[in-house]
Amino acid sequence: MAFYDGLFDGLGLRDWCDASATKGPMSMAELLKKSNEAGTGTSVGFDIPFPSLDALHDACQAIPRTRDLTSGIAEGFLGIRVGLKTVLDPLTQPLSWILDFSLWVVEVVPWWILVTALLLLVYAVSRSWRILAFVAGALLLFGFIDHLHHALQTTVIVFSCTLICIVIGIPIGIVMSKSKRMESISIPVLDMLQTLPSFVYLIPLIFLFSVTESKLYGIAIILYAVVPVIRLTNLGIRMVDGSVGEAADAFGMDRWQKLFKVEMPLALPSIMAGVNQTIMMSLSMVVIASLVSAPGLGVLVLRGINNLELGVGLVAGFGIVLLAIAFDRVTKASMARINSTIALQDRGH
């Protein structure tokens, strides 16, 4: 580290570096490093290490190491953990109630009632006998391989979390579409939520909530899946033709009437596309959330990994794919119905 030693000496910072040097015993890695440097010597030349925290710390111990940075982040989070938990516990408790009730329904209600209700819902949304037959066949297959209970658990978790994402996401998207400041603030947050690896969502939540609480995996699913419905609600309202808004103003509509009677119906296809993506992302996160006690098909995938049971993991994985296809077909059929309804209304006007 002769280059950085000379750099700090040239800047006149050697006294500051030495005054802040730690007096504790050196670690084994540091002793070996010093020994290697003493044996091989140091060359200034072109062998200049990247100015990382560790490299700069070797030349000036006043600069923290990388592990000091990560330790500081951990200590800071643990310092606010109690206060954060005190605030979040009552706010997120309804989420636990919703998820626990949904799973309780799956446990208590007979399977044939649940399957019948689910098929009626599928037909009411899609109005397609072909899609109804596909979903019925998928449920029949789940029943034959004794995965129906797990598939229903995954389904109710996805439904519950998607409903909460819609309740949270659509209002945020509406506010973003009406306020450029809100949009500029929200977009970096949404970018972070959308690009953050799914496993990382679980790390702070494990320290905040008990693994036995449903809110632990519920919050992770919602944070991961809420982004598409927010983005596409904002985009859909912003893409409404300006002349339509001018016509609404000419009819004397206030901003709420214009929003709910003009802009929201025209933006509905975009919003439904966001809902479709939210359902898909909820399903993918449910599988990962099985690491923190989320029930459903993800538990079988995790069992296959932990016990090296190839067949169990593959069958459960294909079951998740089948469930994802069913969700996608039903939501796309509902989107097609909405688009056709809007087109007929436009022709009528």
N, C-alpha and C positions, 0 to 999 in steps of 0.2 A: 504493500500500500504506500510505496515511497512517493508516488505521484500526489496522492491526496495529503500525505504528511507535508510535502513541500508546499502544496496549495494552501493549507491552513497556516503554515509558517509564514508564507508570503503575504497572507491577508492580515497577519498580526493577531490571529485568534488562538495561538498556542496556549497562552495563559488561561483563556476561557475554557479551552478543551481540557487542560490538565486540572483546573480547579473543579470541574464537574466530573472528573473521573471517579469511577466506583472503586472503593477500597476493598471490596469483598473478594473472596477466593475466585480464581478463574475456573471456568468449566473445563472439562476434559477436551472438548472440541477446540476451545481457545488455546489450551496448552499445546495440543498437537499442531495447531496452525502456527503458533509462534515457533515451535521447534522446526517445522518445515521451512519457514521463512529464514530462520537462522542457518539452516543447513544448506539451502540452495541460494540464498542471497536474494536481493530484490533488484529488479531492473526497471528503469524508468521507461525508456524507449517507447515502443508502440503498445506494450502490454499494459494497457490502461483498463482496469475493471469498470463495469457500468456503475455509475454513482448511485447505487442502491443504499437503503438505510444501513444495512449490515456493513457494506464496504466503507461508507462514511464513518460509521461508528468505530471501525477498527482504527481509523486515523484520528478521530475526535470523539472521545467517549461522552461528550456532552450531547451528541445526537443520538436519539433513541434507536434501538434496533427494531426490526420488523416484529419480533415477538413481544417487544414492549408495546407496540402499537395495538396488536391484536389483544394482548392482555388488558390494555386500557379500555378497549371497546367492550370486552367482556365484563370488566369491573364496573364500567359505567352503566351497562344494561342491568346488571345485577343490583346496582345501587338504586335504580328507579323501578325495579321489578315489583316491589310490594305496593308502591303507590299506583303503578300502572294496572296491576291486577285488581286493586280496590276500585278503580274507575271502570275497568272493562268487564268485571264480573257481572254487575247488575245489567249492563247494557247488552251483554251477549247471552244472558240467561234465557231469554225467549227463544233463541236459536236452539239451545239444548232441549227446551220443551217441545219445539216443533219436530226435531229429529227423533227424540225419544218417543213421542206420540206416533210418528209415522212407523217406526220400527215395532212399536207395540201393536199397531194394527196388523202388521204382517204376522206377528206371533199369535195373535188371538183370533183373527177372522179366518174362517176356513178358506183353503186355497181356491176352491171352485168359485166362491163369491168374489175373491180378489181378481181372479182371472177374468170372470165375466164382466166385472166393472171395468177392468182395464181394456177389454176388447170393445165394450160399448163406448168408452172414451176415445179409443182409436178411430172407430167408425164415425163418431160425432165430429171429430176434428178433420179427418181426411175425406170422408164420404167416398171411400174407395174399397170395393170388395176385394180387390187384388191385394192391397196393403193389409187389409184385415186378415186375409188368409195367410199372408206372410208372417204377421205377428202371431197369429194363432199357432202356426206351424213351429215358430221359434219357441213359444212357450211350451208346446207339446214336447219338443226336443229337450228343453231344459228339464221337464218333468221326467222323461225317460232316463236321463243320466243323473237324476237326483240332485240337480242344481237349481231347481225351480225356486226353492226358498231363498237361496243366495241371490238369484237373479231378481227376485221381488224386493229384497233388501236394497240392492244396488239401485233399482228403479225408484223406490220411494225416496232414497237419499238424493238422487239426481233431481227428482221432481221438486222436493222441498228446497234444495239449494238454488235451483233455477228460478223458482218462484220468488225467493228472497232477492236474487240477483236482478230480476225484473223490477221488483218494487224499489230497489235501491238505484239501479242503473238508469232506468228511463227518466226519472226526475233529474238526475245529474246530467244526463245527455241533453235534456231540454234546456237546463240552465246554461250549459256550455254553448248551445246553439244561439242563445240570446245575449251572451256576454263574452266578448273577446278576452277580457281579463280572466274570467273563469276558465276559458279554454286554454289560455297560455299557462295558467297555474296547473291545470289538471293534466295536460298532455305529458309533461315529464313524469308525473306520478304514474300515469297509465303505461307509459313506455317502460318504466321500471317494473311494474307489476307483470307486464306481458313478457319481458325478457328474463326476469329472475327465474333461475332453475326451480322446478316445482318442489324438489326436496328442501330447498332453502326456506320455503314458507313454514316448514314444520319446526325449524330450529328454535326461533324465539317463542313459538307457541308452546313448545314442550316445557319451557321454563316458566310460562305464565299459568298454564292450566294443567289439571290432572289428566293423565292418559285415559282415565275412566269417564271423562266428561265428553259428551258428544260435540260440544262447542269447539273442542280442539281441532278436530278434522273438519267441522262445518265452516269455521272461519277460513281455514286454508283453502277449502274448495271455493268459497265465495270470492275471496281475494284473487284467486287464480282465474276464475271463470267470469267475473263481472265485467271485464274490460271490453269484450266485443259488443255487448248490448249498449254500453255507454258510448263507444265510438260510433257505432252505426246509427244510434238515435240522433246523435249530434250531426252526423253526416246527412242523414235522411232529411232532417228539418232544414238544414242549410241548403240542400239541393232543390227545395221546393221553388218552383218558378216564381220569380219576383212579380210577374204580371198577375198571378193568382192572388198574391198578397195585396196588390193594389186594388184588385176587384173587390176583395173582402173589405178593404178600407172604404171603398166607394159605397158599399152596402151598409156602412155604419157599424161594422163589427168592432167590438173592443178587442184588446190583445188576447184575452182568454178565449173568447168566442172564435177568433181567428186561429188560435192554437189548436183547440179541440175539435172544431168543425171543418177546418181547412187543412192546416199543416200536418197534424197528426194522421189523419186518414191518408193523405198523399205520401207521408213518410213511412206508413205501416209496412210496406214490403221490405224496406231497409231495416226497420226495427225487427221484423220477424227473422231476417237473415242473421241479425245479431243474436236473437234468441236461439236460433239453430246452433250457432257457434258456441254459445254459452253452454248449451246442453252437452255438446261434444267435449268441451273442456272440463265440465263438471264430471263427466264420466271418466275421463282420463285421470283426473285428480283423485277420484274415489279409489282407484286402484292403488295409487301411491299412498293415500291416506290409510290404507290397511296396515301400514307400518305403525300407526298410532291408534290401533284398535277400531278402525272403521270396518263395519261388517260388510258382507257381500262377496261378490266373486273375487275381489282383490285378495281376500283371505286365502282362497284356494291357490291363487298365483303365488302368494308369499309362502304358503306351505310347500308348494312344489320347489321353490328356490331353496328354502331352509333345509328340507329333507331330501333334496336331490331326487324328487319324484317327477320324472320327466312327463309322464302321462297326465298327472294331475295338473301340472302347470300349463301344459299345452291345451288340454281340454278347456280349462277355465279361461285361458287366453282367447281361444276361438269363440267361447261363449260371450266374452266381452265384445269381440268384433261383431258378433251377431246382434248383440244388444245395441251397439252403436249404429249398425245399419238400420235396425228397426226405428230407433229414434230419428235418424236422419230422414228416412222415407216418410215418416208421419209428419214431421215438421215441414218438409218440402211440399208435401201434399196440401197442408194447411196454407202455406205461402202461395201456392198456385191458386187455391180457392179465393184467397184474399185479392190477389192480382186480377183474377177474372171478375170478381165483384166490383172492384174499383173501375175496371175497364167498362163494364156495363153501365155503371153510374155515370161515367164520363160521356158515354154515347147518349144516355138519356137526357143529359143536360145540353 
